[in-house]
């Protein structure tokens, strides 16, 4: 059993913890942008393949106390790194350091790099190369005062890079953020989902993955653990097969659309790369004239915000969105994400839920509205999704 740390975006920790429990993780404990747990190697493979809100899966290989930088070098040299990777493989170190003993995080990383190189030199007379850009083996060094832990990055490139994005378009959603939005909204594929500002298609693709209960990494071909000497290909194939057996048919449509034909072309390209062209068919449409063809379901909007739109423009747009909500979408649960938190008030409806999220460095509010016909007086309060 390994001690495993799974990184995620801010305010997605509870979603990730629930995913981990569902996949059989033990000793689940939430931190800040990370969830810690325990699991075996099958769990490491499974977490990488099936978690929707994870960015990286880190497997702790050693931990110790180091009062001084030289202690870090000495104790790291005692670890059998040659069992973790070969001399012909490249490596890199990602440091996270909170200690007065180190002038800079990269100084701690340098001491670990030297320890690994010195151990290889002692045993083989040669040292593996360091490749900061595309290493075969990525190590994460965590130092909290005197406590040191070193983990292997089992993911390689970040898990938000699912493998289907051929083109990003204008300010594309992070795939993990898109999945988190859907899960926060309670989306499960049981009712229709409208994605009327679909951009390059990320939200609809992630929704299809949830609705079909398929792996979010289905079209991704490589993970960091595949470069480990201990990689078990038979176990990996078993994990992939196990996942495919839990797929289900689509129960309700997912309907992406956008007013920008260039964005729509990117969505078509990405949807095809995800292998979802048979169920996701983006159409050219303006949300301000779009009429629902269903009486209830989910409506999720990712309108322009941030540097693409000033406050006055945002207030005008959101006022129009609110009017569409009130008069054309009764029966739906509508969700809007935006960094213009003040302008969101222009929608003119009271949200039943507010969720803080980050889109890159932008602090955003993800708000849910229960839409209904007529007056709300006398109606019971809205249940949580």
C-alpha positions in Angstrom: 0.0 0.0 0.0 1.2 3.5 -0.9 0.6 6.9 0.6 -0.9 8.8 -2.3 -1.5 12.5 -2.8 -3.8 13.7 -5.5 -3.7 17.3 -6.6 -6.7 19.3 -7.8 -8.0 22.8 -8.3 -9.0 25.0 -5.4 -12.5 24.3 -4.1 -12.6 20.9 -5.8 -11.2 19.0 -2.9 -14.6 17.6 -1.7 -15.5 16.4 -5.2 -12.2 14.7 -5.6 -12.5 13.1 -2.1 -15.8 11.6 -3.1 -14.4 10.3 -6.4 -11.5 8.7 -4.5 -13.9 7.0 -2.0 -16.0 5.7 -4.9 -12.9 4.2 -6.5 -11.9 2.4 -3.3 -9.3 4.7 -1.8 -8.5 4.3 1.9 -7.8 6.9 4.6 -9.1 9.8 2.5 -8.1 13.2 4.0 -8.6 16.6 2.3 -6.0 19.3 2.2 -5.6 22.6 0.3 -5.8 21.7 -3.4 -4.9 18.1 -2.6 -6.5 15.0 -1.2 -4.4 12.3 0.6 -5.3 8.7 0.6 -3.9 5.1 0.5 -4.0 2.5 -2.3 -2.1 -0.2 -4.1 -0.6 0.0 -7.6 -3.9 -0.9 -9.2 -5.4 2.1 -7.4 -2.6 4.3 -8.8 -3.4 3.2 -12.3 -7.2 3.5 -11.7 -7.0 7.0 -10.2 -5.0 8.3 -13.2 -7.5 6.7 -15.6 -10.8 7.5 -14.0 -10.6 10.5 -11.8 -12.3 13.6 -13.3 -11.2 16.3 -10.9 -7.6 15.2 -10.4 -4.5 17.0 -11.8 -1.8 14.7 -10.6 -1.4 11.5 -8.7 1.7 11.4 -6.5 3.0 8.3 -4.9 5.2 8.8 -1.9 8.4 6.8 -2.0 10.3 8.0 1.0 10.0 10.5 3.9 12.4 11.6 6.6 13.5 14.4 8.9 16.3 16.8 7.7 17.4 19.5 10.0 19.9 21.0 7.4 20.2 20.9 3.6 23.2 18.5 4.1 20.9 16.1 6.0 18.5 16.1 3.0 21.4 15.2 0.7 22.7 12.5 3.0 19.4 10.8 3.6 18.3 11.0 0.0 21.5 9.3 -1.0 20.6 6.3 1.1 17.4 5.7 -0.9 17.7 3.1 -3.8 16.8 5.5 -6.7 18.2 2.9 -9.2 15.1 0.8 -8.4 12.9 3.8 -9.4 14.4 4.6 -12.8 17.4 3.7 -15.0 20.6 5.6 -15.7 19.5 6.1 -19.3 16.3 7.9 -18.2 16.0 11.7 -17.5 14.5 13.1 -14.4 13.4 16.4 -12.9 12.3 17.7 -9.5 9.3 19.9 -8.6 9.9 21.5 -5.2 7.4 22.7 -2.7 9.3 24.1 0.3 8.3 25.8 3.5 11.4 25.9 5.6 13.8 28.6 6.9 16.7 26.2 6.1 16.4 26.9 2.4 17.0 30.3 0.7 14.9 29.2 -2.3 12.8 26.1 -3.1 15.2 25.3 -6.0 18.1 25.1 -3.5 16.3 22.1 -1.9 15.7 20.6 -5.3 19.4 21.0 -6.1 20.4 19.1 -3.0 18.0 16.3 -3.9 19.2 16.3 -7.5 22.9 16.1 -6.3 22.0 13.2 -4.0 20.4 11.2 -6.8 23.2 11.9 -9.2 25.8 11.0 -6.6 24.2 7.7 -5.7 24.1 6.7 -9.4 27.7 7.8 -9.8 28.8 5.7 -6.8 27.2 2.6 -8.2 27.5 2.9 -11.9 30.2 5.5 -12.5 27.7 7.7 -14.4 24.8 10.0 -13.7 21.3 10.3 -15.3 20.5 13.5 -17.1 18.2 16.2 -15.8 15.4 17.3 -18.3 13.2 20.1 -16.7 11.0 20.2 -19.8 10.0 16.6 -20.5 11.6 14.3 -18.0 11.0 10.5 -18.0 10.6 10.6 -14.2 9.2 13.6 -12.3 9.8 13.7 -8.6 7.9 16.0 -6.2 9.9 17.2 -3.2 7.8 18.5 -0.3 9.6 20.1 2.7 7.7 21.4 5.7 10.3 22.8 8.1 12.3 19.6 9.0 9.9 17.0 7.5 10.8 15.9 4.0 8.7 13.7 1.7 9.6 12.7 -1.9 7.0 11.3 -4.3 6.9 9.9 -7.8 4.6 11.7 -10.2 2.6 8.8 -11.7 0.7 11.1 -14.1 3.4 12.7 -16.3 1.6 15.6 -17.9 -1.2 17.1 -15.9 -4.4 15.0 -16.0 -6.5 17.9 -17.4 -4.7 17.2 -20.7 -7.1 14.5 -21.7 -5.8 14.1 -25.2 -8.8 15.3 -27.1 -8.1 19.0 -27.3 -6.8 19.7 -30.8 -7.6 23.5 -30.6 -8.2 25.7 -27.6 -10.1 28.7 -29.1 -10.6 31.8 -26.9 -9.9 31.2 -23.2 -10.8 27.5 -23.2 -12.0 25.9 -20.0 -9.6 23.7 -18.1 -10.9 20.2 -18.5 -10.8 19.6 -14.7 -12.7 22.8 -14.1 -15.3 21.8 -16.6 -15.8 18.4 -14.9 -16.0 20.1 -11.5 -18.6 22.6 -12.7 -20.8 19.7 -13.9 -20.4 17.7 -10.7 -21.0 20.8 -8.5 -24.2 21.3 -10.6 -25.3 17.7 -9.9 -25.2 16.7 -13.5 -25.5 12.9 -13.9 -26.8 12.6 -17.5 -30.4 11.8 -16.5 -31.8 14.9 -18.2 -31.0 17.0 -21.2 -28.0 19.4 -20.9 -27.8 22.6 -22.9 -24.4 24.1 -23.4 -25.3 27.3 -25.4 -21.9 29.0 -25.2 -19.9 25.9 -25.8 -16.8 27.5 -27.2 -14.3 24.8 -28.2 -16.6 22.1 -26.7 -14.8 21.2 -23.4 -17.9 21.4 -21.2 -20.0 19.2 -23.5 -17.2 16.7 -23.9 -16.8 16.4 -20.1 -20.5 16.1 -19.8 -20.6 13.2 -22.3 -17.9 11.5 -20.4 -20.0 11.7 -17.2 -23.2 10.7 -18.9 -21.6 7.7 -20.5 -19.7 6.9 -17.3 -16.6 6.5 -19.4 -13.0 7.3 -18.4 -12.1 11.0 -18.9 -8.7 9.7 -20.2 -10.0 7.3 -22.8 -8.1 8.9 -25.7 -5.0 9.8 -23.8 -2.2 7.5 -24.7 0.5 8.0 -22.0 1.0 8.3 -18.3 4.1 8.8 -16.2 3.8 5.4 -14.5 4.3 3.7 -17.9 8.0 4.8 -17.8 8.6 3.2 -14.4 10.6 0.0 -14.4 7.8 -1.6 -12.4 5.1 -0.8 -14.9 2.7 -3.8 -15.1 1.1 -3.8 -18.5 -1.3 -6.7 -17.7 -2.5 -4.8 -14.6 -3.0 -1.7 -16.7 -5.0 -3.5 -19.3 -7.1 -5.0 -16.5 -7.9 -1.5 -15.2 -8.9 -0.2 -18.7 -11.1 -3.3 -19.2 -12.7 -2.8 -15.8 -13.6 0.8 -16.6 -15.1 0.0 -20.0 -17.4 -2.6 -18.4 -19.0 0.2 -16.4 -19.9 2.4 -19.4 -23.6 3.1 -20.0 -25.7 4.4 -22.9 -26.6 8.0 -23.2 -29.9 8.6 -21.4 -30.6 12.2 -22.4 -29.2 14.6 -25.1 -26.3 17.0 -24.6 -26.8 20.0 -26.9 -23.8 22.3 -27.5 -24.2 25.5 -29.5 -22.4 28.8 -30.0 -22.9 32.0 -31.9 -19.3 32.1 -33.1 -18.8 29.8 -36.1 -15.0 29.8 -35.6 -15.5 28.5 -32.0 -18.0 26.0 -33.3 -15.5 24.6 -35.8 -13.0 24.1 -33.0 -15.7 22.3 -31.0 -16.4 20.0 -33.9 -12.7 19.2 -34.2 -12.3 18.4 -30.5 -15.4 16.4 -30.3 -14.2 14.2 -33.1 -10.9 13.8 -31.4 -12.8 12.6 -28.3 -14.7 10.1 -30.4 -18.0 11.7 -29.5 -19.2 12.9 -32.9 -22.1 10.5 -32.9 -23.7 12.0 -29.8 -22.4 15.6 -29.7 -23.5 17.7 -32.7 -22.7 21.4 -32.1 -25.0 23.9 -33.9 -24.7 27.6 -34.7 -27.1 29.4 -32.5 -27.4 32.6 -30.4 -28.5 32.0 -26.8 -30.5 35.2 -27.0 -32.8 33.6 -29.5 -32.4 29.9 -28.6 -35.6 28.1 -27.4 -35.5 24.9 -25.4 -37.0 21.8 -26.9 -37.3 20.1 -23.5 -39.4 21.1 -20.5 -36.6 20.5 -17.9 -33.0 19.7 -17.5 -29.6 21.5 -17.0 -28.5 24.8 -18.7 -24.9 25.7 -18.1 -23.4 28.9 -19.4 -19.7 29.9 -19.7 -20.1 33.5 -21.0 -17.2 35.9 -21.7 -15.6 37.4 -18.6 -12.3 38.6 -17.3 -10.2 40.7 -19.7 -12.5 39.9 -22.6 -15.3 42.0 -21.1 -15.4 45.1 -19.0 -17.9 45.7 -16.1 -20.5 47.6 -18.2 -20.5 45.0 -20.9 -20.8 42.2 -18.4 -23.7 43.8 -16.7 -25.5 44.3 -20.0 -24.9 40.7 -21.1 -25.9 39.2 -17.8 -29.1 41.3 -17.7 -30.1 39.8 -21.0 -29.2 36.3 -19.8 -31.5 36.8 -16.8 -34.3 37.9 -19.1 -33.9 34.7 -21.2 -33.8 32.6 -18.0 -37.1 34.1 -16.7 -39.1 34.1 -19.9 -37.8 31.1 -21.9 -36.3 28.4 -19.6 -38.9 27.5 -16.9 -38.3 24.1 -15.4 -34.5 24.2 -15.9 -31.7 24.5 -13.5 -29.4 27.2 -14.9 -25.8 27.7 -13.9 -23.4 30.5 -14.9 -19.7 30.9 -14.2 -18.1 34.3 -14.2 -15.3 36.3 -12.6 -17.6 39.4 -12.8 -19.2 38.7 -9.4 -20.9 42.1 -9.1 -22.2 41.9 -12.7 -23.8 38.5 -11.9 -26.3 40.4 -9.8 -27.6 41.8 -13.1 -29.1 38.4 -13.8 -31.9 39.5 -11.4 -32.6 36.1 -9.9 -31.6 34.8 -6.5 -29.2 31.8 -6.8 -30.0 28.7 -4.8 -26.3 27.9 -4.7 -23.0 29.8 -5.0 -19.7 28.0 -5.5 -16.3 29.7 -5.7 -14.0 28.3 -8.3 -10.8 29.4 -10.1 -10.4 29.6 -13.9 -6.7 29.9 -14.1 -5.8 32.8 -11.9 -9.3 34.3 -12.1 -11.5 33.9 -9.0 -14.9 33.0 -10.3 -18.4 32.5 -8.9 -20.4 29.5 -10.2 -24.1 30.2 -9.5 -27.1 28.0 -9.8 -30.7 29.3 -10.4 -33.9 27.3 -10.3 -36.1 28.6 -13.1 -39.9 28.5 -12.9 -42.9 30.0 -14.5 -44.8 32.8 -12.6 -44.2 34.0 -9.1 -42.0 32.2 -6.6 -44.3 33.1 -3.7 -45.5 30.1 -1.9 -43.0 27.8 -3.4 -40.8 25.7 -1.1 -37.1 26.4 -1.0 -35.0 24.7 -3.7 -33.4 21.5 -2.8 -29.6 21.0 -3.3 -28.7 19.1 -6.5 
